[in-house]
């Protein structure tokens, strides 16, 4: 297994690095709060083909692999881009796998840039799909209600949920009239696979976030001085950051391996997806804690970028579950359990 990016993948990551470098700064991220969505950035991503690339050539897409998408998600996470790229890509891939005229029409609208479709990662409770990613800005959401897969229109039915990570989360009320696009075991299986793809791409985004936060922390301890020398010269600081660097490298490899397994080792994909998200949540949380802590009191001030990373590290993964829940799922996934 060789997870080093190919020449084409390097060009892909460079293209998105340039795109984000031109369009996203800490000021951009702050300006998008509290909803966490910048329409102009999203429109540019759509025009660039960031959603189209997620589906096959037969569906008029760019036929990117999940590993390709994970490499893009790393770039997305590094700059905390305020746009629902992961959810939109996962939803587009799920629509492309669904039979019937309804999902086909929905996918055509997505690829034409006329509609934004997201996926509800939590099961509905009491007639409401809670904490739907991008639910506050999307037009429709794919929701698995029991064994029925619904395509739910969101206009007038999505209630914004304020959150620490400034994500466009929403609680969505379901109704008896919501279109059922598929039901039964096939619907459950396709949705669970899509949810695992969401886990992997979210883990990749958290990998990029953690890497950028570590760089911010290292740069600051080289500049901040105490007792006549840089703070980074103290062993307690240097050793902690060295440990975090090892964890960040491990996370990058694990998230990429999970994405690679989707095509190369599908029997382990669900297991690795759960493992990647759990480790990503823990790593991003710990790296951003240390990077902010070594800023001293400045770390909590809004004008310092590290607090943006600190807050999002905690919010992104918790949209679905706490890290402990992901790790508990690993054993079951290894045995083939849902």
LINRAGI-V694718 format. One record per residue. N is the residue number from 1. SS is DSSP state (alpha for helix, beta for strand, coil for the rest). Layout:
BEGIN
n: <N	N>
ss: <SS	SS>
END
This chain:
BEGIN
n: <1	2	3	4	5	6	7	8	9	10	11	12	13	14	15	16	17	18	19	20	21	22	23	24	25	26	27	28	29	30	31	32	33	34	35	36	37	38	39	40	41	42	43	44	45	46	47	48	49	50	51	52	53	54	55	56	57	58	59	60	61	62	63	64	65	66	67	68	69	70	71	72	73	74	75	76	77	78	79	80	81	82	83	84	85	86	87	88	89	90	91	92	93	94	95	96	97	98	99	100	101	102	103	104	105	106	107	108	109	110	111	112	113	114	115	116	117	118	119	120	121	122	123	124	125	126	127	128	129	130	131	132	133	134	135	136	137	138	139	140	141	142	143	144	145	146	147	148	149	150	151	152	153	154	155	156	157	158	159	160	161	162	163	164	165	166	167	168	169	170	171	172	173	174	175	176	177	178	179	180	181	182	183	184	185	186	187	188	189	190	191	192	193	194	195	196	197	198	199	200	201	202	203	204	205	206	207	208	209	210	211	212	213	214	215	216	217	218	219	220	221	222	223	224	225	226	227	228	229	230	231	232	233	234	235	236	237	238	239	240	241	242	243	244	245	246	247	248	249	250	251	252	253	254	255	256	257	258	259	260	261	262	263	264	265	266	267	268	269	270	271	272	273	274	275	276	277	278	279	280	281	282	283	284	285	286	287	288	289	290	291	292	293	294	295	296	297	298	299	300	301	302	303	304	305	306	307	308	309	310	311	312	313	314	315	316	317	318	319	320	321	322	323	324	325	326	327	328	329	330	331	332	333	334	335	336	337	338>
ss: <coil	coil	coil	coil	coil	coil	alpha	alpha	alpha	alpha	alpha	alpha	alpha	alpha	alpha	alpha	alpha	alpha	alpha	alpha	alpha	alpha	alpha	coil	coil	alpha	alpha	alpha	alpha	alpha	alpha	coil	coil	coil	coil	coil	coil	coil	alpha	alpha	alpha	alpha	alpha	alpha	alpha	alpha	alpha	alpha	coil	coil	coil	alpha	alpha	alpha	coil	coil	alpha	alpha	alpha	coil	coil	coil	coil	coil	coil	alpha	alpha	alpha	alpha	alpha	alpha	alpha	alpha	alpha	alpha	alpha	alpha	alpha	coil	coil	coil	coil	coil	coil	alpha	alpha	alpha	alpha	alpha	alpha	alpha	alpha	alpha	alpha	alpha	alpha	alpha	coil	coil	coil	alpha	alpha	alpha	alpha	alpha	alpha	alpha	alpha	alpha	alpha	alpha	coil	coil	coil	coil	coil	beta	beta	beta	coil	coil	coil	coil	coil	beta	coil	coil	beta	beta	beta	beta	beta	coil	coil	coil	coil	coil	coil	coil	beta	beta	beta	beta	beta	beta	coil	coil	beta	beta	beta	beta	beta	beta	coil	coil	coil	coil	beta	beta	beta	coil	coil	coil	coil	coil	coil	coil	coil	coil	beta	beta	beta	beta	coil	coil	coil	coil	coil	beta	beta	beta	beta	beta	coil	alpha	alpha	alpha	alpha	alpha	alpha	alpha	alpha	alpha	alpha	alpha	alpha	alpha	alpha	alpha	alpha	alpha	alpha	alpha	alpha	alpha	alpha	alpha	alpha	alpha	alpha	alpha	alpha	alpha	alpha	alpha	alpha	alpha	alpha	alpha	alpha	alpha	alpha	alpha	coil	beta	beta	coil	coil	beta	beta	alpha	alpha	alpha	coil	alpha	alpha	alpha	alpha	alpha	alpha	alpha	alpha	alpha	alpha	alpha	alpha	alpha	alpha	alpha	alpha	alpha	alpha	alpha	alpha	alpha	alpha	alpha	alpha	alpha	alpha	alpha	alpha	alpha	alpha	coil	alpha	alpha	alpha	alpha	alpha	alpha	alpha	alpha	alpha	alpha	alpha	alpha	alpha	alpha	alpha	alpha	alpha	alpha	alpha	alpha	alpha	alpha	alpha	alpha	alpha	alpha	alpha	alpha	coil	coil	alpha	alpha	alpha	alpha	alpha	coil	coil	coil	coil	coil	alpha	alpha	alpha	alpha	alpha	alpha	alpha	alpha	alpha	alpha	alpha	alpha	alpha	coil	coil	coil	coil	alpha	alpha	alpha	alpha	alpha	alpha	alpha	alpha	alpha	alpha	alpha	alpha	coil	coil	coil	coil>
END
